[in-house]
């Protein structure tokens, strides 16, 4: 870390150092479509503590990436956050004006996107892009930002960082581009790192290296990490807690060891049963019947009910609440009680 560029974090007005790093309370996000407004994230609540790694898990379209983008208020114009709170150290980010919000993006909270080739600017050098957050948030000079960029590229284990700093994204491999994205995210020493499918399109060897790097940085820097993924193998290796989403709602919230040992929700059980196992021999992989429903035409009641192997008479007519399910887990299923919620609105 350079002496001339400050990357320290201090409490700001409205923040509470004793509060969770991140807390979502009843977040709701909708999209305007030709068929009217649809709800993509419906009442999502969870918290991430100091140094904790939490996974948001689910199939494509379940709302996990929309949830992540909502935290930083990077949603497309057709989207609208219609309810809830997103609190960083107790301060509701949704109540900030755009100028105040920009002070959090890339500084307190940083994000790694799943496609580095489309996230990096093709006409800017890697060094300029890695150093840009320091120029924006720390008033660093170009020389200071470049010096720190070399240090950051070295930290994320890009070989020959001093020469690579002048490369353009197309000159780097996929794995090195993702490492450059991580370096950019770390520039201002954020407390929270959001990683959206950080190993997508990378081969398994490169995936392992990226995950090993993130785990090392988390330990050495005290990072809290929100990992967005559909890969349960990554969750088992990297996270302490997991939040499973289906059609925009949380269906299970559990410690990872409990989730794999004793999954509570039928959807989570289906996901785990579909994982290939070396001991399975020639056995066919298990699948969840049916398909994820269209958000414009969701089933009534529990939205998983058309695919559920444990369907009960109440399931198509009422929405289960997220209820205690034993072992510290919570599940949105009538197997664990009769508490209900109202149907989602427009």
N, C-alpha and C positions, 0 to 999 in steps of 0.2 A: 504494500500500500504506500502510495507516495505521500510525502510530508506536505506537499503543496496543495493537494486536493482532498478536502474533507469528505469522508464517507460515513461519518458517524450519525447515529440517529438520536434525536432528543424528542421528548414529549411535546406535542403541540397543543394549542388551546383546544379544549373539547375532548381530549384523549385521556383515557384512564389506563395507566400502565399495568394495573391489576386485572383489567378485563381481558377476555379472550382476544387473541390476535385478530381473529375474524369470527363474526357471528351473523348468520342469516336467520331472520325471523319472519316466517310466513311469506317468503318471496313469491310474487306472482308476475309472470311475464306473458303478454299476449302478442299476436301478430295480426295485422290487417291483411286479409286475403280477398280475392274475388268472391269467395263464399262467406265473407263476414269475418269477424274476429275469432281466432282460435287461441286457446290457452296452452302454451308450451311448457310453462313451469307453474306449478299450482301448489302454493303453500309450503315451499321447501324451507326447512329449518335445520341448521346444524351449526356447530362451533368447532374451531380449531385452536388448540392451546399452543403454548410456547414450545417450539421444536417438534411439534407433532406432524406426522404425515397421515393425511386422510385421503381415501380414494372415493371418487364419485364413479360408480360402476353402472353399466347398462348397455343395451343394444343401441345402434344408431337411431337417432330420432327420439330418444327418451328424455332429452332436455338437459343433459349434463353439460354440454358445451355452452348452451344458452345461459345456464346458471353461472358458468365461469365468466362469460362475457358481461353478464349483468353486474358482477362485482366491480369491474373496471368501467362500467357504463360505455361499452364499446359495441352496443347492439346496432343492427341496421335501422334505417329510418322507419321501416314498416313495423318495428317492434316497440312495445310500450310496457314499461314496468308499472303495473296497475295496483300493486300493494306490497306491503312488507317493508322490511328494513335490511340494510347491509351495513353492519357495524364493524369498523376497524378500531380496536382498542376503545370500544364504547361509543365511538362517534359515527353517526349514521351518514354514510357516504351518499345516500340517495337525496339527502337534504342539502348537499353542497351545490353551489353554482359551478359552472363549467371551469372557470378559472381556478377555483379552489380544488376541484377534482383533479385537474392536471398536475397539481403538486403531489398527488398520491400515485398516479400512474408512472411506473418505471422508477419510483423512488421508494416509497414504503411497500408497494405491492408491484411485483413484476410478473410477466407472463411469458412462457415459452409456447409458441404456436406449433401445430403439428406438421406444417409444411414449410421448412426453413427457406426453400428456394422461392416460394411466393411471398414469404414474410420479409426477407432481406431485400434491400434496394439494389437492383442489378447494376446501377451506375455509380454507386458509392463503394469505396474500399471497405474492407472488413474493419480496419482500424478506425475509420471515420464513424462507422455505424456503432461499434462497440463503445467508442468514446462519446457519442452524441448525448446519452443521458447525463454524463458529467457536465457537459457544456450547458445543458438545459437546467439541471437541478442544482449544480454546484458552482456555476459560473467559472468553470475551468477554461483556461486558454487552450488553443489548438495543440500547442506543444505538451501541455500538462495532460490533456485528454489522450493524446497519442501515447505518451509514456505509460499511462495507466492501462491503456488498451493492450499494450505489449505484455504487461504484467498479468492482465486478466486472461489473455490467450494462453499464456504459460500455465496459469492456474487450471484452466480447463483442458490442459494437456494437448494443445495443438503444437506439433513439432516445429521447431525453428520459428518461434513466434515473431521474432524481430523482422524477419523477411515476409512472413505471411500477413503481417499487418497491412501491407500494401496490395494484397491480392483482392480480386473481386469475387463475389459469390460463385460465379461459374467456374472459377479456378480451384474450388475446394470440393472434396468428396461430400456425399450426403452426411456422413458421420461428422466430418469437420464443420460443415455448415451448422449442424445442430449444436455442436460445441461452441461455435461462435455466437449462436443465439443465447446459449446459457451464459457466456461471458458478458454479453450485452445486458442480460437480465440482472446479473450480479453487480453491475458497475456502481450502483449507488448503495450497495449493501442493504437490500430490502429485508424486511422481516418475513414477508410471505411471498412464496414463489408458486405461481399457478402453472402447472405443466399439463398442457392439453395434448394427449396422445403423443408424448415426446419421442416415441420410438417407431412411429408409423413409417412404413416404407423402408425401414432399415433392416438389413439381414440380422440374423439372431446374434452373431458375434458382436456386431456393432451395437445392437440393442443392449447387450450385457455390459458393454463398456460405458454406454451413456448412463445406465442405471447405477452402475458402480460409482461413476463420477458424481451423480446427484446424491447418492447416499453419503459419499465422503464429504461433499460440500455441506450437506445438511448437518453432519456431525461437527465439522470444523467451524462453521459459521453460525450455528444455532438457528438454521432456517426452519420455518414452518412451511409445509408443502401441501398443496391441494393438487392431487393427481387425478386427471380425467382420463379414464381408460375403459376399454371393453375387455381387456386382457386380465383374467383373474390370476394367471401365473405371476404377472408383475405385482399385483396387489398382495399376493401371499409373501412375496420376497421383500417388498418395500414399505408397506404401510402397517400402522397399528390398528386403524379403524377403517371401516368401509361403510359407505352409504349407497344402497342399491336403488336405482330409479327405474320407473316404468311409466310410460305415458305422462311424464311431467311430474309425477309424485314420488316421494320416497316410499318404498315398500318394505325396506329393512335397513336398520342402523345397528351395527354390531362391531365388537372387536374382531379383528381379522381371524385370530385363532379360533374364536367361537364360531364365526361365520363358516369356516371350512370344516370344523368338527361337527357342528350342529346347526345347519342353516334352518331358519324358521319359516320363511315365506315360501310357498310352492314355486314361485318364480325363481327365487335364489336356488332352490334345490334343483330346478331344471337346468339352470346355468351351470352349476357344479357337476351335475350328472353328464353334461355334454362334453366335459373336458376329456381328452384322450388320456389313457393310462397305459404305461408300459406293461402292466400285468393283465391287461384285458385280452391279450391274444387276438383272435380273429373276431371277437365280439363286436357287433355293430355299435356305433356311437349312439347314445341316447339323444333324442331331440325333443324340443318343446313343440307340441302340435300347434298348428295354426300359424298366424302371422301377427306381428305387432299392428294393432288397429290404426286406421287413419285418424289423426287428431280431430278432423272435421266430423267424424262419424263414430265417436266412441261408444262402446257398449254402456248401458245403464248399470248402476251399481258399481261393484268392483270391476275395473276395466280389464282385469286379468281373467275374469270369470269364463269367457268362451274357451280359454286354453287350459284351464285349471283342472288337474286330476282329482282335486279334493272339493269340487263344487258342492255347495250346500244351498238349500232353498232360498236363504236370505241374500246370497251373493249377487244375483242380478237386480235386486230391488233396493239395495242400500250400499252406501260407501263406507267401508270400515275406516275407523280412525287408526292412527299409529299407536299401537298398544304395547305395554310390557309383555315380553314373550319368554322370559326366563333367561338366566345367564347374563343379565345385563343388556340383552338385545331388545329391540323394539321391532314389531312387524305390523304391517297394515293388512290384517287378515282376521276374519271372524273365528278362526281356530283358537284365538287367544282372548276372546271376549266379545261383547255385543255393542261396544261403543261405536258410534257412527259419526260421519261428517255429512254436510250438505253436498249435493251435486255441484260440480264446478260451474261457475258462471261464464258468461261470454267475455 
